[in-house]
């Protein structure tokens, strides 16, 4: 009888340990899957992390409604010993003028403009320029949407963006 009680306790402990191990494995799988969706790059002493998983399709919005859009997070860390000036550049995979005129972009919910109105540089559009002190990190929120009056024929061609950071050490 005493052996039976000890055996039951041991079985319960082993089952709980097995459930805990399964939980850890599932959590690790989701963590690895999530980290694969984030792009991390390093260039000239700058570390750039791009999380644009939630920004897959563009919809029609007014500029006021753009506050509610989920955008791409673009995190820049300056690991240099001096301040760095940089440009945030977005490179769309479309070149049609009607599409470019219809896409609106914003950075940090402050600067809103049509993509075609932005200055061109290195094959893309400069959406903003910044200076970052050594050891500091800046998180940018980039949002994109179609103007309200955009024809449906333009919307069917969903563009995708690639992001680029162009630095100029100062």
NORDAMO-V825968 format. One record per residue. N is the residue number from 0. SS is DSSP state (@ for helix, = for strand, . for the rest). BURIAL is I if it has 16 or more other C-alpha atoms within 10 Angstrom, else O. D_CENTER is the distance of its C-alpha to the mean C-alpha in Angstrom with 1 decimal. Layout:
[[N,SS,BURIAL,D_CENTER] [N,SS,BURIAL,D_CENTER]]
//
This chain:
[[0,.,O,61.0] [1,@,O,59.4] [2,@,O,57.9] [3,@,O,56.4] [4,@,O,54.7] [5,@,O,53.2] [6,@,O,52.0] [7,@,O,50.3] [8,@,O,48.5] [9,@,O,47.4] [10,@,O,46.1] [11,@,O,44.2] [12,@,O,42.6] [13,@,O,41.7] [14,@,O,40.2] [15,@,O,38.0] [16,@,O,36.9] [17,@,O,36.1] [18,@,O,34.0] [19,@,O,32.2] [20,@,O,31.5] [21,@,O,30.2] [22,@,O,27.9] [23,@,O,26.5] [24,@,O,26.1] [25,@,O,24.2] [26,@,O,21.9] [27,@,O,21.3] [28,@,O,20.6] [29,@,O,17.8] [30,@,O,16.4] [31,@,O,16.6] [32,@,O,15.1] [33,@,O,12.0] [34,@,O,11.8] [35,@,O,12.2] [36,.,O,9.0] [37,.,O,7.0] [38,=,O,8.0] [39,=,O,10.2] [40,=,O,12.6] [41,=,O,15.5] [42,=,O,17.6] [43,.,O,20.6] [44,.,O,20.1] [45,=,I,16.6] [46,=,O,13.9] [47,=,I,10.3] [48,=,I,7.4] [49,=,I,4.1] [50,=,I,2.2] [51,.,I,2.9] [52,.,O,6.1] [53,.,O,7.5] [54,.,I,7.6] [55,.,O,10.3] [56,.,O,13.3] [57,.,I,14.6] [58,.,O,17.5] [59,=,I,20.3] [60,.,I,20.0] [61,.,O,21.9] [62,.,I,20.4] [63,.,O,21.5] [64,@,O,19.8] [65,@,I,16.4] [66,@,O,16.2] [67,@,O,15.9] [68,.,I,13.0] [69,.,I,9.8] [70,.,I,7.0] [71,=,I,3.5] [72,=,I,3.8] [73,=,I,5.5] [74,=,I,8.3] [75,=,I,11.5] [76,=,I,14.7] [77,=,I,18.1] [78,.,I,20.4] [79,.,I,23.1] [80,.,O,26.3] [81,.,O,26.0] [82,.,I,23.8] [83,=,I,21.5] [84,=,O,20.9] [85,=,I,17.8] [86,=,I,16.5] [87,=,I,13.0] [88,=,I,13.6] [89,=,I,12.2] [90,=,I,14.2] [91,=,I,14.8] [92,.,O,16.8] [93,.,O,19.5] [94,.,O,22.4] [95,.,O,24.5] [96,@,O,25.4] [97,@,O,25.6] [98,@,I,22.0] [99,@,I,20.8] [100,@,I,23.0] [101,@,I,21.7] [102,=,I,18.0] [103,=,I,17.2] [104,=,I,14.1] [105,=,I,13.7] [106,=,I,12.3] [107,.,O,12.7] [108,.,I,14.9] [109,.,O,17.5] [110,=,O,17.7] [111,=,I,18.0] [112,=,I,19.5] [113,=,I,20.0] [114,@,I,18.2] [115,@,I,21.8] [116,@,O,22.8] [117,.,O,20.5] [118,.,O,22.1] [119,=,O,21.6] [120,=,O,21.0] [121,.,O,20.6] [122,.,O,20.1] [123,=,I,17.4] [124,=,I,17.3] [125,=,I,17.0] [126,=,I,15.0] [127,=,I,16.0] [128,=,O,17.9] [129,=,O,18.1] [130,=,I,20.3] [131,=,I,19.3] [132,.,I,22.2] [133,.,I,22.8] [134,.,O,21.3] [135,.,O,18.9] [136,=,I,15.2] [137,=,O,13.3] [138,=,O,10.1] [139,=,I,9.1] [140,=,I,8.0] [141,=,I,8.0] [142,=,I,9.8] [143,=,I,12.1] [144,=,I,15.2] [145,=,I,18.7] [146,.,I,21.7] [147,.,O,24.2] [148,.,O,26.8] [149,.,I,24.9] [150,.,O,27.2] [151,@,O,26.2] [152,@,O,27.0] [153,@,I,24.1] [154,@,I,21.6] [155,.,O,22.7] [156,.,O,21.0] [157,.,O,17.3] [158,.,I,15.5] [159,.,O,12.3] [160,=,I,10.5] [161,=,O,10.3] [162,=,I,9.4] [163,=,I,12.2] [164,=,I,13.6] [165,=,I,17.3] [166,=,I,19.3] [167,=,O,22.9] [168,=,O,24.5] [169,.,O,26.7]]
//
